[in-house]
Amino acid sequence: MNSLLRSAPSSAIALAILLALAAHAPLASAADKSPAATDEAALRKAGDLWNHAYKTLNVDALVALYAADAVVMPETA
């Protein structure tokens, strides 16, 4: 009985740590994925806009996708 009473506090601490880690893991995972998914969606949309403007020869739409101080370099530069 003495050994059971001595191990009870350490078991309770271990259980509390385990529960805290288990509760935190899904929150961290969901928070980490959200910005990346948002960034990827924005990049894909910008790429689609660029492709559409290029295919339709819409120069104004293409220029609007670049910053005012953008410099376009040739492939071999």
C-alpha positions in Angstrom: 0.0 0.0 0.0 2.9 2.4 0.8 4.4 2.0 -2.7 1.0 2.8 -4.2 0.7 6.0 -2.2 4.2 7.0 -3.1 3.7 6.5 -6.8 0.3 8.3 -6.9 1.7 11.9 -7.1 4.1 11.0 -9.8 1.4 9.2 -11.8 -0.9 12.2 -11.4 1.8 14.6 -12.7 2.6 12.3 -15.6 -1.1 12.1 -16.5 -1.5 15.9 -16.3 1.5 16.4 -18.6 0.2 13.9 -21.0 -3.2 15.5 -21.1 -1.7 19.0 -21.6 0.4 17.8 -24.5 -2.5 15.9 -26.1 -4.8 19.0 -25.8 -2.2 21.3 -27.3 -1.2 19.2 -30.3 -4.3 19.6 -32.4 -4.4 23.4 -31.7 -0.8 23.8 -32.9 -1.3 21.7 -36.0 -4.4 23.6 -37.1 -2.7 27.0 -36.5 0.4 26.0 -38.5 -1.5 24.8 -41.6 -3.8 27.8 -41.9 -1.4 30.5 -43.0 0.4 28.2 -45.5 -2.9 27.2 -47.1 -3.9 30.8 -47.3 -0.6 31.8 -48.9 -0.8 28.9 -51.4 -4.3 29.9 -52.4 -3.3 33.5 -52.9 -0.2 32.4 -55.0 -2.3 30.1 -57.2 -4.9 32.8 -57.7 -2.2 35.3 -58.8 -0.8 32.7 -61.1 -4.2 32.1 -62.7 -4.8 35.8 -63.1 -1.4 36.2 -64.8 -2.0 33.2 -67.1 -5.4 34.6 -68.1 -4.1 38.1 -68.8 -1.2 36.7 -70.8 -3.4 34.4 -72.9 -5.9 37.2 -73.6 -3.2 39.7 -74.4 -4.5 42.0 -71.7 -1.4 44.2 -71.1 -3.1 46.4 -68.5 -4.0 43.3 -66.4 -0.5 42.0 -66.6 1.1 45.3 -65.6 -1.3 45.5 -62.6 0.1 42.3 -61.2 3.6 43.8 -60.9 4.8 46.3 -58.3 5.5 49.9 -59.6 9.3 49.4 -59.1 9.5 45.8 -60.5 12.3 44.8 -62.8 11.8 41.9 -65.2 15.0 40.1 -65.9 15.6 37.8 -68.9 16.0 34.1 -68.2 19.7 34.2 -69.0 20.5 37.0 -66.6 
